[in-house]
């Protein structure tokens, strides 16, 4: 099947037309796209998990591109996947799924309806927290096509192929108690995912005690370009792997301001906006 760029699928087919003009969003999309296809192509060969991390400051549209556009993108290439969308609150995870389901059901007036059509069927589960798409072939599988979970409620049952974790914490919940809860939840999700599954984390970096810091200390990571990341996945071994951390995360890390104190993407974060945010929220400014 011909590869459709994730950026254009998100912008044009799914209707997120505010993505226009952002180089950062195009780069983020290309990074995810290469990782997704490398995983799809090799998951039954290497039988290893693929772990992708997007550390992008707030309002960088990572949720739009990765969490909301990523699952339907994967399902275009494999209709039989089971995917979990996970966030801090169950309501937030359900909002992500709601955005997806409106598009892929054909209810939203976007190009998906004209190009791909509806994936909704009256005889298949279609709830706020779980859906089964009509083009799925292996209906005996008990896991929904997409299901939601959260740090506050957790997840039980099933063995999904992919797990999308989106901002498991926020500035308002950044306490030691909540961070312990986040880490416990993350560790509990590990055994749930298939051994050759895809794990994706989208979050804002706050400090060394957040989930990304925990992962860096306990699993290791490889901050790399999209080409290095893809090469590692297709080779079945990360070049940053060590005996202590044999399967590190592949990380796309960006700060909103460059060394000249200017925005790295004026479309996403105007420089004046970032300077104002830094004055208002110095403790949480990325």
N, C-alpha and C positions, 0 to 999 in steps of 0.2 A: 504494500500500500504506500502511496506517495505521502511523504511527511508534510503535514500542514504546520506552518509556524505557530507556536503557542500564542505569540503576541497578537497575530492577526485573528486567530480564533477567538481570543478574549475580547479584542476590540470590535471585530466585525460580526462574528457569528453570535456571540453572547451579548453584545450590545454595550460593552463598557467603553463607549466612545471617548470618554475623558482621558484615556490612555494616550491620545494622539500627541506626538511630538517629544515624548520623553525618552532620552537615550538610556537612562537608568532602567526604565521599565522594559525597554527592548532587550537590554543586557540581562536583566533578571529573567525574562521569559526565555531567552536563548539558553541560559544556564540550566533552568529547569527542564527545558525541552531535551537538551542533550543528555541530561541525567536520566530522564524518564525513558528515553529510547534505549540507552545503554542498559538500563535495568530490564526492560522488556525483552531485549535481544539476548541477554545472557543469564537471566535468573534461573533457567533450567539447565544451564551449562555449569555455572560455578556453584550454584546452590548456596549463595551467600546473601546476606542482607546488604542493601544499599542505603546509606544514610546521608541525606542532604540537608544542610542547614542554611537558612537565609537570615542573616542578622542585618536587618535594615531598620533605620530609625522610623519612628511613628509617622503615619500619613505618607509612607513611601509606596503605598498601593500593593504591598506584598500579599495582603489577604485577597485582593481582587485577582491578581495574576496567579498566585500559587494555590491558595486554599479554595477559591471559588471556581477558577478555570482549570486547575490541575486535574481534579477527578473526572470531569467529563472529557477532558483531553485524553486521559488514559483509557477511558471507556470506548472512545472511538476506535482505538487500536486493539482492544480486547474487551468485548462486551461482557465477559464472564467474571471480571474481577469483583472482589468485595473490598470496599474502602471505608475506613472510619475517619470522620472529621471530628477532631477533639479541640476543645478550647477551655478557657477558664470557667465559663458558665455554660450550662446546658442550653440556655436560651440563645446565647451567642452562636453556639455550634448549630442549633436549629435554624438560625437566621442564614448562616452560610448555605445550609442545605436548601432552605426555601428559595434563595436566589438561584441556585442551580436547578431545582425542580421546576421553577416557573419557565426557565429557558428550555430545558430538554423535554418538557411536556408539550411544548408548542403553545403555551398560554401567552408567553411574552411576545410582543410584536417586534421580533428581531430576526436577523437573517438565518439563525439556526432553523427556524420553522420552515423557511423556504428551501434551504440547502439540505438539511438532514431530516427534518420532519419531527414527529412526536415519538417519544420513547415511553409514553404512558399507555397502560392498558387497564381496563376496568377490572380484570381478574387478577391483577397483581398489586401487591402492597404499595401504597403510596400515602405515607403519613408525614407529619411534620418532622419526625425523627428517624425515619427509615423508608427507603424506596427500593423497588425492584423494577429495573427497566425492561421494556417489552422485547428488546432484542437479545436479552440473555438467553442462552441456549440450555445451559445445565441447571434446570429448575430444581433439581433435587438438592442443590446446595442450600443449607439452612441459613447462611449469612446473607443479609440483604446486599443489594448492589452498593448502596451508600447508607451508612448508619451514623448517628451522632453519639458522642460521649463528652464528658467534661471532668475537670478536676473536682468539682463540687459533688458530682454524683458517681463518677467512675464508669467502668465498662465491665460487663460480664458476658461470658459466652462467646462462641465464635472464634474463627481463626482467619482474620482478614489478610488480604494480600498487601494492602497499603494503609498507612496511617499518616494522616496530616494533622500535626499539632500546631495550632495557631494561637500565639500569645497566651500562654497558660497563666500569665500574671499581668498586672497593670500597675501604674503608679499608685493607685488607690489601695491595692492589695499587697504592696511590697513590704511585707513584714516577715520576720523570722519564722513565725508560726505558719504563715501561708506558704512560704518557700519550702518549708519541710513537707507540707502537704503536696505541693507541686512535685517535688522530687520523689516522694512516695508514690504518687500517681504515675509519674513517668516510669519508675521502676516496675510498677505493676502492669503497665501496658507492654513492656518488653516481651514477657512470655506469651502474650496474646497473639502477636504478629507472627505470620508464617516465617519459617527459618530462612526462606529466600525472598522475604518481603521487602517492601520499600517503606522507609521511614523518613518523613519530611517534617522539619521544624521551622516555623516562621515566627520570629519574635524580635522585639527590640532589646538591645543590650542595655542593661542598667548598671550592674556592678559584678564583681567576681563571685558574689553569692547567689546570683540568679541561676536559672536552669542551664544556660549556656556555660557558665563558669563551672558548674558541677560536672557537666559533660566533658569539658576540656580537662578537668582534673582526673576523671575516672575512666574516660574512654579515649581521650585524645582527639585531636582534629587536624585536618589538613586544609589550611586556608589556601585556596588554589584558584586558578583560572578555570573556565568552563572546559577548555581543551585538556588540561591536566586531570580534572575530575573525570571526564569521559574516558580518558585513557586508563585511569586506575580501575574504573568499573569494568571496562571491557577486558582488561587484563586479569581481573579477578583478585587483584592485590594492590593496595594503595602504596605508593612510593614513600609515604610518611609512616607506614606501619612499623611498629616495634614489637619486641617480645612482650612488653607490658601492655601495649595497645595494638593488637593485631588487626582490628577493624575500626579505624578512626572515622570520624565524620568528615565529609567534604563540605567546606564552608565558603559561602560567599558573604564577606563582611564589608560593610560600607559605613562610613561616617558621612553625615549630611554636609559638613563644612570641610573644605580642603585646607591645605597649609596656609593659603592666602586668606583664610577666613571668609571664603566665598562658597556659595552653594555648589555642590557637584552637579545639580540639575535644577535649573531655574524653573522648569515646568512643574516639577514636583514640589520643591521647596524654594520659593523666592528668598534671596539672601536676607532681605529686610524682615521677612517672617521668622526666619531662623534666629536672627539676632534678638527679636522681640521674645521669642519662646525661651531663649537662654536666660533672659532677664527674669521672666515670670517663673520658670521651673528649673532653676540651676541644678537641683539635686537629680533631676531625671532627664536632663538634656543630653541627647546623644549627638 
